[in-house]
Amino acid sequence: MDRSLPKVTIELCRSDAGGLFDWLTSVDLNAVPITHRAEKQALADLLTRLEHETDIPGVTQEQIDTARQEVARDTDW
């Protein structure tokens, strides 16, 4: 990540963060369809931020499963 680039701040609910972390640690980023290599880098940067700036890496599989249920509850897919 280029630390000289402007930054934005976003807030994620813990369930979203847990689900994203679980997915990012299990997905093959080389298999994710992207249109520019910056997209893949942004996903890698997000994983790094979740790993090093949150306590999300310490969640259990049960907590991840609960988080998925919470996030999916309000979807219609």
Beta strands, then each sheet from edge to edge (+ up, - down):
end
